[in-house]
Amino acid sequence: MSLNLGSGPSPARARSLSLTWVVVIALVVAGAAIAGTAAAFELKPAGPSTPPASTPPTTTNNTTGPRTPETVNVTDDLGRHVTVPYDPARVVVLSPSIMDIVFRLGLRSHVVGVDCYAPLGNSGLSEDYSPDQIALWGLNGSMCVQVGPSFALETLAVLEPQLVLASTIVSVAAVEEITSSLGVPVVMLQPPTLSGILVDDSLVGAIFNVTGAATTLNAELNSALYNATNVAAQVYTFPTVLVTYSVDSNGYWSFGPGTFGESLIELCGATSISANATTAYPELSPAQVLIDDPQYIVYGTGFGLNESTYAGGPDWSDFPAVQAGNVTGLNSNWLTEPDPTMILLGIPALQAVFYPGLA
């Protein structure tokens, strides 16, 4: 789980899918790609120099045919323009959400490093990656690139990457250092909404020459998004909900406006009590939760968090949703990582909580 971190009450509202999701439905029906972020890319053909040995020219009747592009010009999710090598063999991935995309596109063999927190080793991996992810993706301590509590450039340099794919768990200063000190391009993939995940799938597919796999994955994601809107369209009043991914003595951390978490809750057919917060990732005090009185509470589990963790939070037992038994724990990765798994597993799981007879 990796997040890039006084809200007033949010009144319940009648059912109404936002324009964002009306557009999603239209695009899915039309079979079009969803362009939800600023991410874009352009393949650049090789120059007059001899192409690398790994990408020889195609020849037909002794005539050199089309040459494989050597670079891709990328505009990433932060609006940065980056030139990256085409189909790089050695890549460092600094975000579980990006690793999910890379794995689903069949690119695990390209990955030589992933993010971790000190201390290094598998204990550091477990700060960001669940045991299931570590096992499924074949991660180990030798791949660790320390991103916290401070960024360790030397652990990245040892891996000799040709490209770094990172989210905003990596600071701007660290990104600049990677490029200036090592000459390695960094592409930032941090979609602000669910639709942006599909854009990033396509971008990664173009960089690694797996556009077919990206198209197939996006078709699956489009189908899941369309199914979710169908469920939400069958109800008139959206229930109010607190989705919290962490808790401390001051309150409950949730998602504010303009975040992928808020986008997730809205698509699932619910109204977040933190939708009108003044910050992207607000911490709601117990008094605020009591005032807003959400009908449902969903909390993230894993990474040391469980039902007991939240039950020990301030005024937890006083919340009407808790007293009514309308409290559910879900895998934190399904709630906090803007990736294909959030769409394929997180959305159905949330809708099963809100609408068990429909989802």
N, C-alpha and C positions, 0 to 999 in steps of 0.2 A: 504494500500500500504506500503510495507516495502522493501527497497533496502539496500543491504550491500555495501555500498560505501566505450600542443599544438599538436592536431591531424592535420596531413597534408591532402591534398586533396586525394580523392579516385576515380580514373578514372572509368568510366563505363566499364563493361566487357560483353562479349558475354555470352549467356546462357550456364551455365555448373553447374550441381548439383555436389556438392563436394562428395568425397568418403564417407563421413559420411552418406549422404542421399542415396547414392547408396546402402550402407549396410542396411539402414533402409528399403528400398524397398524390398531388398532380404529377409530380416528377416520377414517382414510382409507377403510376398507371401508364405514363408515357414511355417508361423504360429508359428515362434519361438519367444521367449522373447528377448527384446532388453537389452543388458547389456552395458549401457552407462556410468556408474560410477563405483567406487570401492566398492559400497555397496554390502554386502553379509551377509548371515546368516546361522546358524547351530543350529538345535534343539538339546537340551541336555536332555537326559532322567533323570527321578528322580533317586536319589540314594537309598540306602537301607532303608532310614528313611521312616516313614509313610507319605503318600502324604497329602497335605492340605485337609480340609473337603470339600472345594469347587471343588476338582478334585478327587473324589473317584476312586479306581481301578475298572476296568471292570471285572466282574466275569462271568464265564460260567462253569456249572457243578461243582461249588465249587472250580474252579481253577482260580487264579488271572490272568487276561489277560494283554494286553499291558497297560502301565501306561502313562498318559498324561505327556509330558515333563514339567519340572519345570522352565527351563530357556532357553533362546535363546542367542547364541553367535553371535554378530553382528559386522560387519565391516561397519562403516557408510561412508557417502560421503566425510569425511575428512580423511579417512583411519584409524580412531580410532577403536580399538577392545574393545567392550563393552559387558558385560553379563547383560541381562535384564530379568525380570520375564516374564514368558509365560502368555499371555492374562491378563495383569494387569487391575485391576478394576478402579484405580484412576490415571489419566494421565493429565499432564499439557502440553499444546501445545503452543510453543512460536514462532509462525509464521503463518500468514494467509494462506500461500501456503500449509503448513502441515495440517492445519485445513480443507482445501478443500479436501485433500486426506482422512483424517479421517472421515469426514462427508459422502463422497461418498462411503466409505466402510461400512457405517452403524454403526459407532463406537461413535456417539455423546454422548451416555449415559456414556461412559468411561471418558469423558473430564470434569475435575473439575476446570481447570484454563486456561487462555489464556493471551497473552502478551498485555500490554497497556503502555502508557506513562503517566507520571504525568501531571496534577492532576488525581488521581484515579477516578473510576466511569465511566459512559458511555462516558463522554467527553474524558477520556483517551483512551477508546476503539476506538473511532472514529479516532484517529491518525493512526491506522493500519488497521481497519476494516471499510468497507463501511456500510451505513445504511442497505442495502439489506442483507449483510452478517450477521450483528448483528441480524437481524430479522429471517433470514433463519436458522441460526445455534443456535438460542436461547441464545445468549450471554448477560451477564449483568455485572454490576460493581462489584458484589461480586466475580467474577471469575478473576479479574484483578491481574496480576503479573507484577509489574513495571519493565520494562526493560530499560527505559530511562527517563530522561537524565542519570540516573545511575541505576544499577541493585539493587533491594531491595530484598535481600534474605529472609527477614522476611515475605514478602507477599507470597512467595512460600511455606515456611515452614508451614504456617497456613493451607494450603490446603492438607497437608500430602500425596503428590503423591508417587506412586510406580515407576513412570517412567516420564522422561521429554523428549519430542521430540522438538528439537530446530533447528533454522537456524542460520546463522552467524550474525543475528541482536543481538545475545547474544555473548558477548566476551569470549575468551578462559579463561580469569581469572574468569569470572562468572561461566562458566561450571565447572572449577576445584573446585570452592567454593561450588557449589551445591553438588558435589560428596563427597568432603572431609568433609564438615560440616554437611550435612544431610544424607549422605550415599545413595543418590538417583542417579541411573544411568541416563546419558544423551546421547541420540542418536542425532547426527547432520545430518540433511537432507537438503542438499543444492546442488541439481543437477546442474552441470555446463552447461548441454545441455538439449534439450527437451527429448532426448531418456532416460536420467537419471531419468525423472519423472516416467517412467514405472518401472524402477528398484526399486525406492522408494515405489511405490504402492505394489509391491511384498513383499518387506521387511516388511512394515507395516502389510500386510495381514498375513505374517508368524508369526509375534510377537503376533497378536491378534487372531490367529486361524480363519481367514476369507480368506483363500487362494482362495476359490471359488469366492468370491466377487471381489478379486483382479484380478483374471483371467478374469472375465467378464468385469471389468473396463478397463483392458489393451487391451482387444479385441476391445472395443469401441475406445480407443485411437489409436490403431494400424490402424483401419479403417480410422480415421480422418487424420492421418499422411500420409497414402497411398493416400487418396483423394487429399491432398495438393500437393504431389509430382506429381500427374497426371496433376493438373492445371499448375504447374510451367513447366512441360515438354512440354506444348503446345506452349510456347513462345520462341522466339529466343534471344531477348535482354532483360536483366533484367533492369527495371527502377532503377534509383538512388533515395534514400530516406533518409530523416532525421527523425528518430523516437526519439522523445524527451519526457521525462517523468516529467521534471521540468525546470524552467527558473528563472534566477535572472538577476541582472544588468550586469553581466559579460558574460552571454551567455546561452546556451541550453545544458542540461545534456542528454547524450545518452549512447549507449552501445558500448563497445570496443571489441576487439578480445577475444575469449575464454569464452564469457558470454552466458547465455541462451538467452538474448535479441538478440545478433548477430545470434545465432542459429535459433531463431524465424524468423528473417528478411530473412535469407538465404533460409530457407525452403519455405517461402511464395513466393519466386521467385523475390527477390529484392536485390539491392546492397546498403548496408548502407554506408553513407559517413564517418562514424566513424570506419569502419572496420579495418583501418590501424592505429588506435590510439595507443599510447604508454602505455595507462592505460586501465583498465577494464571498468571504468565508467567515460569517459572523459566529460569535459564541453567544448563545441565548441563555440568559439567566433563568433560574427556575421560576422567578416571578413572571417573566415574559411568557414562558411556556404555560403557566397556570392561566394567565390572561387570555392567551390565544386558544387554549383548550383544544389541542388537535384531537381528532377522532381516532387517529392511528399514530403509533410511534414505531419507526423502523430504525434499528441500530446496527452498526457494522461490527462484525466479529472477526476474530483472527488477529495476529500480530499482538497477542497479549490481551486482547479485549474479548470479553464474553458477557453473558447475562449478568453475572455477579458484579462486573465492573460498573455497568450502568445502574444496576440496582443500588450500588453504593453512592451514586451521584446525588447531588443536592435535591431534596424534596421529591425524589423519584416516586416514592409510594403515594404521594399526594396527587399525582397526575390522574385525572379521571380515566384516561386511556389505559393506564396501568391497572387501575382498579377494575376496569371493565374487561381486562384481559386482551385488549387490542394492541399488543406489543409483539413485535417479531424481530428476530435477529437474522441478518443476511451476511453472506461473505463480503467483507469490506472491499475486496477488489471489484465486486460487481457494482459498488456504489461510488468508488473514488477514482477508478481508472477509466478515462475516456478511450475505450478501445472496442474491438468487435465483441469481446466477451460481455461487456456491459450491455450491448444491444441484444445479443443472442441469449444470455442467461439472466442478466439483471432486470431487464424489462419484464419478461414473463414472471419472474419471481415477485416483483413488486405488484404487478397486476393481479397475481394470485392472492395477494394479501388484501387488496382493495376490492376485487371483484372475483371471489372464488368460483362463482357460478358461470362466469363468462370467459375468464382467461384460460 
